[in-house]
Amino acid sequence: MSFGKRIIRNASGHFPSFLRGFYSHFLKGIILKIILREKVDNIGKKGEIVEVASGYARNFLLPKNLALRATSSNVKQWEERKRVAQQKKERGKLKALKVAEKLKKVRLILQRDMGEEGKLFGVVTSQDIVQEIKKKLNLEIDHRKVNLTEPIRVIGIKEVLLKLHPEVEIPLEVEVKKKG
């Protein structure tokens, strides 16, 4: 607490009523520059430097770890993190492109037992497709990257989309045959 504020407080420790309005009005005008750690509705996206009211920053954004004060050192740190994240994203994209090149030439053939009317006993799921890719090409792919809206229940050829990276998608032909 600064010396000036101590002088104008009354015996109960509060500002006199005639000064309360002055201080609240004075503090309302202060604007802080902050760096957003996460997307905040009506303010901005993650990583943006924005100006907000000091009370909003002090009472909401900073305590909830949604933002950092935009000091020169914090801005430099944030820029460095952004640069490292961009490099990591580029490496991931290159890796996904290499995997996509290997998968372009592949046609997966899965054999399953079949019942009457051409229906399979069981279904072919994204996990079955990933296991077949691992057997055939020795590639580890997460089954969640296989865009299979519903399991394959019939014999035939189906085109399945693999989303290896947000910017890299590849169609993959999956053929289901009768076993034996």
Contacts in CASP RR format, 6 or more apart in sequence:
PFRMAT RR
TARGET T0000
AUTHOR 0000-0000-0000
METHOD contacts of the structure
MODEL  1
MSFGKRIIRNASGHFPSFLRGFYSHFLKGIILKIILREKVDNIGKKGEIV
EVASGYARNFLLPKNLALRATSSNVKQWEERKRVAQQKKERGKLKALKVA
EKLKKVRLILQRDMGEEGKLFGVVTSQDIVQEIKKKLNLEIDHRKVNLTE
PIRVIGIKEVLLKLHPEVEIPLEVEVKKKG
8 15 0 8 1.000
8 16 0 8 1.000
8 19 0 8 1.000
9 15 0 8 1.000
9 16 0 8 1.000
10 16 0 8 1.000
15 23 0 8 1.000
27 54 0 8 1.000
27 55 0 8 1.000
28 53 0 8 1.000
29 53 0 8 1.000
29 54 0 8 1.000
30 53 0 8 1.000
30 54 0 8 1.000
30 55 0 8 1.000
31 51 0 8 1.000
31 52 0 8 1.000
31 53 0 8 1.000
31 54 0 8 1.000
32 51 0 8 1.000
32 52 0 8 1.000
32 53 0 8 1.000
32 54 0 8 1.000
32 57 0 8 1.000
32 58 0 8 1.000
32 69 0 8 1.000
32 70 0 8 1.000
33 49 0 8 1.000
33 50 0 8 1.000
33 51 0 8 1.000
33 69 0 8 1.000
33 70 0 8 1.000
34 49 0 8 1.000
34 50 0 8 1.000
34 51 0 8 1.000
34 52 0 8 1.000
34 57 0 8 1.000
34 61 0 8 1.000
34 62 0 8 1.000
34 67 0 8 1.000
34 68 0 8 1.000
34 69 0 8 1.000
34 70 0 8 1.000
35 47 0 8 1.000
35 48 0 8 1.000
35 49 0 8 1.000
35 67 0 8 1.000
35 68 0 8 1.000
35 69 0 8 1.000
35 70 0 8 1.000
35 74 0 8 1.000
35 75 0 8 1.000
35 78 0 8 1.000
36 43 0 8 1.000
36 44 0 8 1.000
36 45 0 8 1.000
36 46 0 8 1.000
36 47 0 8 1.000
36 48 0 8 1.000
36 49 0 8 1.000
36 50 0 8 1.000
36 61 0 8 1.000
36 66 0 8 1.000
36 67 0 8 1.000
37 46 0 8 1.000
37 47 0 8 1.000
37 65 0 8 1.000
37 66 0 8 1.000
37 67 0 8 1.000
37 68 0 8 1.000
38 46 0 8 1.000
38 66 0 8 1.000
39 45 0 8 1.000
39 46 0 8 1.000
40 61 0 8 1.000
40 66 0 8 1.000
40 67 0 8 1.000
43 50 0 8 1.000
43 52 0 8 1.000
44 50 0 8 1.000
47 78 0 8 1.000
47 82 0 8 1.000
49 70 0 8 1.000
49 75 0 8 1.000
52 61 0 8 1.000
57 67 0 8 1.000
57 69 0 8 1.000
60 66 0 8 1.000
61 67 0 8 1.000
62 68 0 8 1.000
62 69 0 8 1.000
68 74 0 8 1.000
68 78 0 8 1.000
92 165 0 8 1.000
93 165 0 8 1.000
93 167 0 8 1.000
93 168 0 8 1.000
95 165 0 8 1.000
96 164 0 8 1.000
96 165 0 8 1.000
96 167 0 8 1.000
96 168 0 8 1.000
97 165 0 8 1.000
97 168 0 8 1.000
99 139 0 8 1.000
99 141 0 8 1.000
99 164 0 8 1.000
100 162 0 8 1.000
100 164 0 8 1.000
100 168 0 8 1.000
100 170 0 8 1.000
102 137 0 8 1.000
102 139 0 8 1.000
103 133 0 8 1.000
103 137 0 8 1.000
103 139 0 8 1.000
103 162 0 8 1.000
103 170 0 8 1.000
103 172 0 8 1.000
104 170 0 8 1.000
106 133 0 8 1.000
106 136 0 8 1.000
106 137 0 8 1.000
106 172 0 8 1.000
107 173 0 8 1.000
107 174 0 8 1.000
107 175 0 8 1.000
108 129 0 8 1.000
108 132 0 8 1.000
108 133 0 8 1.000
108 136 0 8 1.000
108 172 0 8 1.000
108 173 0 8 1.000
108 174 0 8 1.000
108 175 0 8 1.000
109 175 0 8 1.000
109 177 0 8 1.000
110 124 0 8 1.000
110 128 0 8 1.000
110 129 0 8 1.000
110 132 0 8 1.000
110 174 0 8 1.000
110 175 0 8 1.000
110 176 0 8 1.000
110 177 0 8 1.000
111 176 0 8 1.000
111 177 0 8 1.000
111 178 0 8 1.000
111 179 0 8 1.000
111 180 0 8 1.000
112 120 0 8 1.000
112 121 0 8 1.000
112 122 0 8 1.000
112 124 0 8 1.000
112 155 0 8 1.000
112 176 0 8 1.000
112 177 0 8 1.000
112 178 0 8 1.000
112 179 0 8 1.000
113 120 0 8 1.000
113 121 0 8 1.000
113 178 0 8 1.000
113 179 0 8 1.000
114 120 0 8 1.000
114 121 0 8 1.000
114 155 0 8 1.000
114 178 0 8 1.000
114 179 0 8 1.000
115 121 0 8 1.000
118 154 0 8 1.000
118 155 0 8 1.000
119 153 0 8 1.000
119 154 0 8 1.000
120 152 0 8 1.000
120 153 0 8 1.000
120 154 0 8 1.000
120 155 0 8 1.000
120 176 0 8 1.000
122 153 0 8 1.000
123 151 0 8 1.000
123 152 0 8 1.000
123 153 0 8 1.000
124 151 0 8 1.000
124 152 0 8 1.000
124 153 0 8 1.000
124 174 0 8 1.000
124 176 0 8 1.000
125 143 0 8 1.000
125 148 0 8 1.000
125 151 0 8 1.000
126 143 0 8 1.000
126 144 0 8 1.000
126 146 0 8 1.000
126 148 0 8 1.000
127 143 0 8 1.000
129 143 0 8 1.000
129 146 0 8 1.000
129 148 0 8 1.000
129 160 0 8 1.000
129 172 0 8 1.000
129 174 0 8 1.000
130 141 0 8 1.000
130 142 0 8 1.000
130 143 0 8 1.000
130 146 0 8 1.000
133 139 0 8 1.000
133 141 0 8 1.000
134 140 0 8 1.000
134 141 0 8 1.000
141 162 0 8 1.000
141 164 0 8 1.000
145 162 0 8 1.000
145 163 0 8 1.000
145 164 0 8 1.000
146 160 0 8 1.000
146 161 0 8 1.000
146 162 0 8 1.000
147 160 0 8 1.000
147 161 0 8 1.000
147 162 0 8 1.000
147 163 0 8 1.000
148 160 0 8 1.000
152 158 0 8 1.000
152 174 0 8 1.000
152 176 0 8 1.000
154 176 0 8 1.000
155 176 0 8 1.000
155 177 0 8 1.000
155 178 0 8 1.000
156 175 0 8 1.000
156 176 0 8 1.000
156 177 0 8 1.000
157 173 0 8 1.000
157 174 0 8 1.000
157 175 0 8 1.000
157 176 0 8 1.000
158 173 0 8 1.000
158 174 0 8 1.000
158 175 0 8 1.000
158 176 0 8 1.000
159 171 0 8 1.000
159 172 0 8 1.000
159 173 0 8 1.000
159 174 0 8 1.000
160 171 0 8 1.000
160 172 0 8 1.000
160 173 0 8 1.000
160 174 0 8 1.000
161 169 0 8 1.000
161 170 0 8 1.000
161 171 0 8 1.000
161 172 0 8 1.000
162 169 0 8 1.000
162 170 0 8 1.000
162 171 0 8 1.000
162 172 0 8 1.000
163 169 0 8 1.000
164 170 0 8 1.000
END
